[in-house]
Structure formats: C-alpha cells, structure tokens
Amino acid sequence: MASSLLKTYKKFSWLPFGNWLFSKAVCKRAPYFSTIKPKITHLSSGRICAHMPNRKAVHNHIGTVHAIAQCNLAELCAGVVTDATVPVQTHRWIPKGMTVQYLKKADSDLRAEAVISLPHQWQDKEDLIVPVELFNAEGVKVFHADVTMYITARN
C-alpha cells in the first residue's frame, strides 16, 4: 500500500502546477524546508528528483549555495523518498544521521536525486542508507550525501 504522501503526489502531479503545489504542501508540513524553495519534480517508490533555485537567500559569503542549504535539500529528498518507499502499514522511519561530501562549488540551480534500491526486505531496527546526489545546471555532481534512516517495525 502506498504512503499517503505518495498518494498525494500522484493526485497532484498531473495537474498544471501540481509539482509546485505538492512541494508547497511538503514544506507546510515541515516548514524548515521552505527556506530553500524546493520543487519536487518526480516521486515514486524508491526514487525522487527535486530542484532548488540558486538565489541570494541560500548563498554563503563567497556567493555559492551554502553547505547547509545543500544538506537541507538532501534531507528533504531522503525523507520524502523514504516515506514513499517504506511500507507505512508495518514500518516507520526517522532520520538518524548524514555524511556529506562537497565535490565542487555549487553556483547554479541544483537538481537532486535519491534512489532506494528495490525490492527491499524490511527489517525491524535497521539502518537504511539513502544516497542523495546534487547536480549543477551543467549536470556536474557537486554534492553527495548518505542519509541514514532508522527503520523500525510498528508495534
């Protein structure tokens, strides 16, 4: 059974401005994410793509996208794809940690992608590593994160 988040995405995604509306709804539920103005462009069980515009509000002192803004986009993608993938009837999740690599200066709009390998045998008390990659406007990878999600069975 699909999560309510994935059902909502499927309901909105075919509408004009549907991805924008869905992204706004996600940010309403988790307001901190609205600081980066993300737009989720694809969501399915096991995969998410999102976009973050390059704007002064997310810049650091040298005029590139701030490291924490990149982490924010990575956490958003990891959380949303985990929610869309973990079987909600039997399991739940919470972020546990994140390791990051800043590979190049991020000086343009960013595109993010996270993929969870499927099929997956869900366990109780497991660490699920969700890899998230960010690319600049030219398609060059500028950032990589491994977000650890703690998965537990519902009792």
MDTraj code that builds the backbone (N, CA, C; nanometers):
import mdtraj as md
import numpy as np

residues = "MET ALA SER SER LEU LEU LYS THR TYR LYS LYS PHE SER TRP LEU PRO PHE GLY ASN TRP LEU PHE SER LYS ALA VAL CYS LYS ARG ALA PRO TYR PHE SER THR ILE LYS PRO LYS ILE THR HIS LEU SER SER GLY ARG ILE CYS ALA HIS MET PRO ASN ARG LYS ALA VAL HIS ASN HIS ILE GLY THR VAL HIS ALA ILE ALA GLN CYS ASN LEU ALA GLU LEU CYS ALA GLY VAL VAL THR ASP ALA THR VAL PRO VAL GLN THR HIS ARG TRP ILE PRO LYS GLY MET THR VAL GLN TYR LEU LYS LYS ALA ASP SER ASP LEU ARG ALA GLU ALA VAL ILE SER LEU PRO HIS GLN TRP GLN ASP LYS GLU ASP LEU ILE VAL PRO VAL GLU LEU PHE ASN ALA GLU GLY VAL LYS VAL PHE HIS ALA ASP VAL THR MET TYR ILE THR ALA ARG ASN".split()
xyz = np.array([
    [0.0838, -0.1179, 0.0000],
    [0.0000, 0.0000, 0.0000],
    [0.0886, 0.1247, 0.0000],
    [0.0564, 0.2195, -0.0829],
    [0.1352, 0.3421, -0.0955],
    [0.1127, 0.4334, 0.0247],
    [0.2146, 0.5096, 0.0584],
    [0.2016, 0.6054, 0.1678],
    [0.1057, 0.7168, 0.1271],
    [0.0534, 0.7872, 0.2259],
    [-0.0371, 0.8983, 0.1947],
    [0.0374, 1.0075, 0.1184],
    [0.1659, 1.0238, 0.1458],
    [0.2460, 1.1225, 0.0734],
    [0.2549, 1.0868, -0.0747],
    [0.2808, 0.9606, -0.1052],
    [0.2898, 0.9171, -0.2446],
    [0.1535, 0.9273, -0.3142],
    [0.0472, 0.8930, -0.2427],
    [-0.0883, 0.9074, -0.2996],
    [-0.1169, 1.0542, -0.3328],
    [-0.0784, 1.1432, -0.2433],
    [-0.0997, 1.2866, -0.2663],
    [-0.0195, 1.3337, -0.3866],
    [0.1056, 1.2878, -0.3988],
    [0.1864, 1.3263, -0.5148],
    [0.1197, 1.2814, -0.6440],
    [0.0724, 1.1582, -0.6481],
    [0.0080, 1.1066, -0.7692],
    [-0.1178, 1.1856, -0.8032],
    [-0.1876, 1.2314, -0.7009],
    [-0.3091, 1.3102, -0.7217],
    [-0.2766, 1.4482, -0.7807],
    [-0.1655, 1.5080, -0.7349],
    [-0.1301, 1.6435, -0.7766],
    [-0.0450, 1.6488, -0.9030],
    [0.0394, 1.5502, -0.9264],
    [0.1465, 1.5607, -1.0273],
    [0.0969, 1.5830, -1.1697],
    [-0.0202, 1.5370, -1.2037],
    [-0.0686, 1.5531, -1.3416],
    [-0.1339, 1.6891, -1.3628],
    [-0.1606, 1.7624, -1.2564],
    [-0.2243, 1.8943, -1.2680],
    [-0.1239, 2.0005, -1.3129],
    [-0.1713, 2.1052, -1.3806],
    [-0.0811, 2.2186, -1.4057],
    [-0.0353, 2.2728, -1.2700],
    [0.0916, 2.2973, -1.2544],
    [0.1500, 2.3433, -1.1286],
    [0.1375, 2.2401, -1.0160],
    [0.1072, 2.1163, -1.0504],
    [0.0888, 2.0122, -0.9492],
    [0.2128, 1.9845, -0.8668],
    [0.3290, 1.9786, -0.9335],
    [0.4529, 1.9549, -0.8588],
    [0.4808, 2.0706, -0.7629],
    [0.4524, 2.1916, -0.8080],
    [0.4715, 2.3089, -0.7228],
    [0.3789, 2.3015, -0.6015],
    [0.2507, 2.2683, -0.6244],
    [0.1547, 2.2569, -0.5143],
    [0.1956, 2.1485, -0.4153],
    [0.2378, 2.0338, -0.4673],
    [0.2809, 1.9243, -0.3804],
    [0.4011, 1.9670, -0.2975],
    [0.4970, 2.0333, -0.3603],
    [0.6163, 2.0785, -0.2891],
    [0.5795, 2.1765, -0.1783],
    [0.4851, 2.2653, -0.2060],
    [0.4372, 2.3595, -0.1040],
    [0.3730, 2.2840, 0.0125],
    [0.2971, 2.1792, -0.0178],
    [0.2326, 2.1001, 0.0871],
    [0.3370, 2.0316, 0.1757],
    [0.4422, 1.9779, 0.1146],
    [0.5500, 1.9156, 0.1920],
    [0.6135, 2.0191, 0.2842],
    [0.6385, 2.1391, 0.2319],
    [0.7012, 2.2448, 0.3118],
    [0.6082, 2.2963, 0.4217],
    [0.4801, 2.2883, 0.4000],
    [0.3855, 2.3283, 0.5048],
    [0.3929, 2.2309, 0.6218],
    [0.4115, 2.1044, 0.5892],
    [0.4211, 2.0019, 0.6940],
    [0.5556, 2.0075, 0.7662],
    [0.6615, 2.0419, 0.6948],
    [0.7963, 2.0553, 0.7517],
    [0.8504, 2.1923, 0.7096],
    [0.8128, 2.2985, 0.7810],
    [0.8366, 2.4364, 0.7358],
    [0.9819, 2.4736, 0.7084],
    [1.0768, 2.4116, 0.7762],
    [1.2163, 2.4495, 0.7540],
    [1.2581, 2.4303, 0.6084],
    [1.2023, 2.3308, 0.5416],
    [1.2398, 2.3056, 0.4027],
    [1.2014, 2.4200, 0.3097],
    [1.1036, 2.5002, 0.3491],
    [1.0617, 2.6106, 0.2626],
    [1.1713, 2.7144, 0.2440],
    [1.2718, 2.7157, 0.3294],
    [1.3803, 2.8138, 0.3170],
    [1.4590, 2.7979, 0.1879],
    [1.4566, 2.6785, 0.1290],
    [1.5316, 2.6565, 0.0044],
    [1.4418, 2.6575, -0.1190],
    [1.3119, 2.6754, -0.0997],
    [1.2135, 2.6795, -0.2092],
    [1.2261, 2.5597, -0.3045],
    [1.2189, 2.4379, -0.2503],
    [1.2356, 2.3191, -0.3352],
    [1.1138, 2.2932, -0.4221],
    [1.1362, 2.2245, -0.5326],
    [1.0274, 2.1766, -0.6174],
    [1.0537, 2.0292, -0.6455],
    [0.9658, 1.9446, -0.5987],
    [0.9779, 1.8009, -0.6234],
    [0.9231, 1.7752, -0.7627],
    [1.0074, 1.7207, -0.8496],
    [0.9696, 1.7018, -0.9895],
    [0.9349, 1.5574, -1.0239],
    [0.9719, 1.4640, -0.9369],
    [0.9371, 1.3227, -0.9577],
    [0.9367, 1.2548, -0.8217],
    [0.8373, 1.1707, -0.7992],
    [0.8338, 1.0878, -0.6787],
    [0.7681, 0.9557, -0.7123],
    [0.8377, 0.8484, -0.6788],
    [0.7823, 0.7143, -0.6903],
    [0.8439, 0.6319, -0.5788],
    [0.7943, 0.5139, -0.5586],
    [0.8525, 0.4272, -0.4576],
    [0.9976, 0.3991, -0.4976],
    [1.0903, 0.4438, -0.4160],
    [1.2320, 0.4206, -0.4424],
    [1.3053, 0.5313, -0.5149],
    [1.2364, 0.6379, -0.5586],
    [1.3077, 0.7418, -0.6352],
    [1.2412, 0.8785, -0.6199],
    [1.3257, 0.9805, -0.6070],
    [1.2798, 1.1186, -0.6031],
    [1.3762, 1.2059, -0.6818],
    [1.3223, 1.3080, -0.7473],
    [1.4018, 1.4132, -0.8104],
    [1.3440, 1.5458, -0.7618],
    [1.4309, 1.6398, -0.7333],
    [1.3868, 1.7708, -0.6863],
    [1.4799, 1.8781, -0.7409],
    [1.4341, 2.0012, -0.7325],
    [1.5068, 2.1159, -0.7860],
    [1.5118, 2.2240, -0.6779],
    [1.6255, 2.2929, -0.6686],
    [1.6389, 2.4064, -0.5777],
    [1.6968, 2.5226, -0.6562],
    [1.6265, 2.6374, -0.6588],
    [1.6799, 2.7508, -0.7339],
    [1.7986, 2.8154, -0.6627],
    [1.8898, 2.8648, -0.7442],
    [2.0049, 2.9395, -0.6935],
    [1.9583, 3.0826, -0.6687],
    [1.9568, 3.1228, -0.5430],
    [1.9146, 3.2582, -0.5085],
    [2.0006, 3.3106, -0.3946],
    [2.0053, 3.4406, -0.3829],
    [2.0897, 3.5047, -0.2830],
    [2.0605, 3.4551, -0.1416],
    [1.9353, 3.4241, -0.1118],
    [1.8966, 3.3807, 0.0227],
    [1.9641, 3.2510, 0.0668],
    [2.0141, 3.1700, -0.0270],
    [2.0817, 3.0446, 0.0092],
    [2.2323, 3.0509, -0.0150],
    [2.2845, 3.1701, -0.0411],
    [2.4277, 3.1859, -0.0670],
    [2.5087, 3.1990, 0.0616],
    [2.6333, 3.1612, 0.0506],
    [2.7294, 3.1836, 0.1576],
    [2.8069, 3.3123, 0.1279],
    [2.9136, 3.3364, 0.2022],
    [2.9900, 3.4608, 0.1873],
    [3.0682, 3.4705, 0.0564],
    [3.0849, 3.3587, -0.0152],
    [3.1576, 3.3646, -0.1438],
    [3.0633, 3.3566, -0.2639],
    [2.9335, 3.3628, -0.2370],
    [2.8363, 3.3697, -0.3459],
    [2.7956, 3.2370, -0.4069],
    [2.8239, 3.1274, -0.3387],
    [2.7798, 2.9968, -0.3873],
    [2.6720, 2.9440, -0.2929],
    [2.6049, 2.8358, -0.3324],
    [2.4989, 2.7791, -0.2494],
    [2.5615, 2.7255, -0.1205],
    [2.5081, 2.7715, -0.0096],
    [2.5599, 2.7372, 0.1223],
    [2.5545, 2.5862, 0.1471],
    [2.6521, 2.5364, 0.2199],
    [2.6605, 2.3939, 0.2506],
    [2.5354, 2.3428, 0.3202],
    [2.4819, 2.4203, 0.4120],
    [2.3642, 2.3741, 0.4861],
    [2.2394, 2.3747, 0.3978],
    [2.2310, 2.4652, 0.3014],
    [2.1199, 2.4621, 0.2060],
    [2.1258, 2.3325, 0.1245],
    [2.2455, 2.2904, 0.0878],
    [2.2603, 2.1644, 0.0150],
    [2.2195, 2.0468, 0.1044],
    [2.2588, 2.0509, 0.2312],
    [2.2184, 1.9458, 0.3252],
    [2.0667, 1.9437, 0.3428],
    [2.0065, 2.0609, 0.3453],
    [1.8617, 2.0723, 0.3596],
    [1.7914, 2.0030, 0.2424],
    [1.8386, 2.0273, 0.1209],
    [1.7816, 1.9623, 0.0027],
    [1.8009, 1.8113, 0.0099],
    [1.9185, 1.7673, 0.0550],
    [1.9448, 1.6236, 0.0672],
    [1.8526, 1.5591, 0.1701],
    [1.8327, 1.6254, 0.2842],
    [1.7451, 1.5682, 0.3871],
    [1.6005, 1.5643, 0.3399],
    [1.5572, 1.6680, 0.2702],
    [1.4215, 1.6692, 0.2142],
    [1.4023, 1.5489, 0.1220],
    [1.4936, 1.5309, 0.0281],
    [1.4808, 1.4204, -0.0683],
    [1.4840, 1.2850, 0.0012],
    [1.5767, 1.2676, 0.0940],
    [1.5876, 1.1390, 0.1639],
    [1.4614, 1.1090, 0.2436],
    [1.4076, 1.2087, 0.3107],
    [1.2877, 1.1877, 0.3911],
    [1.1652, 1.1578, 0.3075],
    [1.1467, 1.2340, 0.2011],
    [1.0274, 1.2147, 0.1173],
    [1.0332, 1.0798, 0.0461],
    [1.1498, 1.0428, -0.0084],
    [1.1574, 0.9138, -0.0780],
    [1.1466, 0.7969, 0.0205],
    [1.1981, 0.8150, 0.1411],
    [1.1823, 0.7098, 0.2418],
    [1.0354, 0.6926, 0.2762],
    [0.9659, 0.8031, 0.2955],
    [0.8234, 0.7968, 0.3274],
    [0.7441, 0.7311, 0.2142],
    [0.7841, 0.7560, 0.0917],
    [0.7141, 0.6995, -0.0239],
    [0.7488, 0.5525, -0.0469],
    [0.8508, 0.5015, 0.0200],
    [0.9017, 0.3680, -0.0076],
    [0.8781, 0.2682, 0.1052],
    [0.8970, 0.3120, 0.2284],
    [0.8799, 0.2228, 0.3433],
    [0.7320, 0.1855, 0.3564],
    [0.7000, 0.0582, 0.3764],
    [0.5594, 0.0176, 0.3899],
    [0.4979, 0.0756, 0.5180],
    [0.4112, 0.1747, 0.5008],
    [0.3593, 0.2519, 0.6142],
    [0.2730, 0.1697, 0.7096],
    [0.2160, 0.0614, 0.6621],
    [0.1313, -0.0202, 0.7493],
    [0.2144, -0.0949, 0.8532],
    [0.3380, -0.1293, 0.8199],
    [0.4169, -0.2161, 0.9073],
    [0.5424, -0.1507, 0.9647],
    [0.5868, -0.0391, 0.9055],
    [0.7137, 0.0204, 0.9479],
    [0.7039, 0.1722, 0.9584],
    [0.7977, 0.2294, 1.0310],
    [0.8120, 0.3755, 1.0411],
    [0.9604, 0.4085, 1.0322],
    [0.9898, 0.5376, 1.0196],
    [1.1289, 0.5796, 0.9996],
    [1.1540, 0.7145, 1.0659],
    [1.2828, 0.7397, 1.0896],
    [1.3266, 0.8698, 1.1401],
    [1.4714, 0.8895, 1.0945],
    [1.5087, 1.0129, 1.0572],
    [1.6493, 1.0358, 1.0196],
    [1.7400, 1.0113, 1.1394],
    [1.8537, 0.9494, 1.1139],
    [1.9477, 0.9159, 1.2205],
    [2.0807, 0.9890, 1.2037],
    [2.1200, 1.0159, 1.0795],
    [2.2479, 1.0825, 1.0562],
    [2.2689, 1.1088, 0.9087],
    [2.3738, 1.1861, 0.8813],
    [2.4038, 1.2183, 0.7417],
    [2.5537, 1.2444, 0.7299],
    [2.6140, 1.1840, 0.6292],
    [2.7519, 1.2178, 0.5939],
    [2.7482, 1.2825, 0.4567],
    [2.8296, 1.3862, 0.4394],
    [2.8242, 1.4622, 0.3154],
    [2.9628, 1.4805, 0.2562],
    [2.9638, 1.5011, 0.1250],
    [3.0845, 1.5360, 0.0514],
    [3.0507, 1.6530, -0.0390],
    [3.1275, 1.7606, -0.0246],
    [3.1130, 1.8767, -0.1122],
    [3.2176, 1.8601, -0.2217],
    [3.1730, 1.8318, -0.3429],
    [3.2626, 1.7917, -0.4503],
    [3.3075, 1.9077, -0.5379],
    [3.2213, 2.0042, -0.5591],
    [3.2509, 2.1225, -0.6427],
    [3.1722, 2.2390, -0.5862],
    [3.2096, 2.3601, -0.6265],
    [3.1309, 2.4766, -0.5885],
    [2.9924, 2.4654, -0.6517],
    [2.8906, 2.4926, -0.5721],
    [2.7526, 2.4905, -0.6213],
    [2.7136, 2.6351, -0.6508],
    [2.7184, 2.6723, -0.7786],
    [2.6963, 2.8123, -0.8147],
    [2.5849, 2.8295, -0.9179],
    [2.4892, 2.7370, -0.9181],
    [2.3752, 2.7441, -1.0099],
    [2.2553, 2.6797, -0.9417],
    [2.1422, 2.6743, -1.0124],
    [2.0303, 2.5936, -0.9633],
    [2.0816, 2.4517, -0.9413],
    [2.0197, 2.3797, -0.8479],
    [2.0626, 2.2427, -0.8196],
    [1.9495, 2.1448, -0.8455],
    [1.9872, 2.0294, -0.8990],
    [1.8944, 1.9180, -0.9197],
    [1.9397, 1.8055, -0.8288],
    [1.8466, 1.7497, -0.7544],
    [1.8792, 1.6429, -0.6598],
    [1.8106, 1.5139, -0.7012],
    [1.8761, 1.4033, -0.6705],
    [1.8177, 1.2727, -0.6972],
    [1.8573, 1.1774, -0.5862],
    [1.7594, 1.0999, -0.5391],
    [1.7844, 0.9952, -0.4396],
    [1.7140, 0.8687, -0.4852],
    [1.7830, 0.7570, -0.4688],
    [1.7280, 0.6283, -0.5111],
    [1.7490, 0.5269, -0.3995],
    [1.6415, 0.4563, -0.3654],
    [1.6489, 0.3440, -0.2715],
    [1.6352, 0.2175, -0.3540],
    [1.7312, 0.1278, -0.3422],
    [1.7277, 0.0025, -0.4193],
    [1.6086, -0.0827, -0.3773],
    [1.5340, -0.1262, -0.4766],
    [1.4189, -0.2130, -0.4535],
    [1.4319, -0.3370, -0.5394],
    [1.3762, -0.4489, -0.5029],
    [1.2972, -0.4708, -0.3820],
    [1.3867, -0.4724, -0.2579],
    [1.3260, -0.4481, -0.1431],
    [1.3984, -0.4420, -0.0162],
    [1.3232, -0.5252, 0.0862],
    [1.3942, -0.6052, 0.1610],
    [1.3349, -0.6849, 0.2681],
    [1.3392, -0.6008, 0.3955],
    [1.2257, -0.5443, 0.4361],
    [1.2205, -0.4530, 0.5507],
    [1.2347, -0.5293, 0.6806],
    [1.3228, -0.4803, 0.7665],
    [1.3526, -0.5428, 0.8948],
    [1.3045, -0.4519, 1.0081],
    [1.3089, -0.5028, 1.1288],
    [1.2889, -0.4182, 1.2457],
    [1.4260, -0.3698, 1.2905],
    [1.4348, -0.2430, 1.3225],
    [1.5580, -0.1821, 1.3726],
    [1.6720, -0.1956, 1.2723],
    [1.6542, -0.1359, 1.1561],
    [1.7591, -0.1369, 1.0548],
    [1.7959, 0.0053, 1.0160],
    [1.9212, 0.0226, 0.9779],
    [1.9686, 0.1493, 0.9228],
    [1.9611, 0.1399, 0.7706],
    [1.8817, 0.2274, 0.7111],
    [1.8704, 0.2347, 0.5662],
    [1.9509, 0.3555, 0.5199],
    [2.0515, 0.3330, 0.4366],
    [2.1324, 0.4421, 0.3826],
    [2.0679, 0.4889, 0.2525],
    [2.0295, 0.6172, 0.2492],
    [1.9683, 0.6753, 0.1304],
    [2.0712, 0.7694, 0.0660],
    [2.1281, 0.7300, -0.0492],
    [2.2241, 0.8182, -0.1165],
    [2.1508, 0.9302, -0.1915],
    [2.2008, 1.0520, -0.1758],
    [2.1437, 1.1678, -0.2433],
    [2.2551, 1.2391, -0.3171],
    [2.2316, 1.2685, -0.4437],
    [2.3303, 1.3405, -0.5244],
    [2.2702, 1.4702, -0.5741],
    [2.3510, 1.5763, -0.5724],
    [2.3105, 1.7066, -0.6232],
    [2.3973, 1.7410, -0.7430],
    [2.3323, 1.7941, -0.8467],
    [2.3988, 1.8295, -0.9716],
    [2.3748, 1.9761, -1.0020],
    [2.4747, 2.0411, -1.0628],
    [2.4563, 2.1806, -1.1039],
    [2.3827, 2.1856, -1.2379],
    [2.3659, 2.3067, -1.2906],
    [2.2893, 2.3259, -1.4151],
    [2.3532, 2.2563, -1.5346],
    [2.4836, 2.2329, -1.5284],
    [2.5529, 2.1635, -1.6385],
    [2.5521, 2.0121, -1.6213],
    [2.4918, 1.9617, -1.5134],
    [2.4859, 1.8173, -1.4896],
    [2.6052, 1.7619, -1.4158],
    [2.6904, 1.8478, -1.3620],
    [2.8085, 1.8042, -1.2871],
    [2.7692, 1.7796, -1.1412],
    [2.8106, 1.6644, -1.0869],
    [2.7803, 1.6337, -0.9477],
    [2.8622, 1.7258, -0.8568],
    [2.7920, 1.7991, -0.7682],
    [2.8598, 1.8947, -0.6800],
    [2.8546, 1.8518, -0.5340],
    [2.7717, 1.7517, -0.5025],
    [2.7473, 1.7160, -0.3629],
    [2.6976, 1.5731, -0.3570],
    [2.7381, 1.5020, -0.2526],
    [2.6861, 1.3674, -0.2275],
    [2.6593, 1.3546, -0.0780],
    [2.5461, 1.2969, -0.0438],
    [2.5136, 1.2686, 0.0966],
    [2.4661, 1.1253, 0.1096],
    [2.5023, 1.0632, 0.2178],
    [2.4439, 0.9361, 0.2588],
    [2.3644, 0.9666, 0.3847],
    [2.2327, 0.9610, 0.3715],
    [2.1434, 0.9910, 0.4829],
    [2.0995, 0.8585, 0.5446],
    [2.1260, 0.8418, 0.6732],
    [2.0893, 0.7191, 0.7432],
    [1.9503, 0.7362, 0.8033],
    [1.8605, 0.6487, 0.7616],
    [1.7254, 0.6459, 0.8154],
    [1.7118, 0.5235, 0.9049],
    [1.6622, 0.5451, 1.0259],
    [1.6408, 0.4358, 1.1185],
    [1.4986, 0.3842, 1.0972],
    [1.4889, 0.2580, 1.0553],
    [1.3606, 0.1944, 1.0242],
    [1.3257, 0.1000, 1.1373],
    [1.2027, 0.1083, 1.1874],
    [1.1562, 0.0161, 1.2891],
    [1.0180, -0.0359, 1.2510],
    [0.9887, -0.1545, 1.2998],
    [0.8555, -0.2125, 1.2790],
    [0.7569, -0.1424, 1.3716],
    [0.6352, -0.1241, 1.3223],
    [0.5282, -0.0699, 1.4083],
    [0.4812, -0.1818, 1.5003],
    [0.4588, -0.1476, 1.6251],
    [0.4113, -0.2497, 1.7215],
    [0.2647, -0.2360, 1.7478],
])
top = md.Topology()
chain = top.add_chain()
for i, resn in enumerate(residues, 1):
    res = top.add_residue(resn, chain, resSeq=i)
    for name in ("N", "CA", "C"):
        top.add_atom(name, md.element.get_by_symbol(name[0]), res)
traj = md.Trajectory(xyz[None], top)
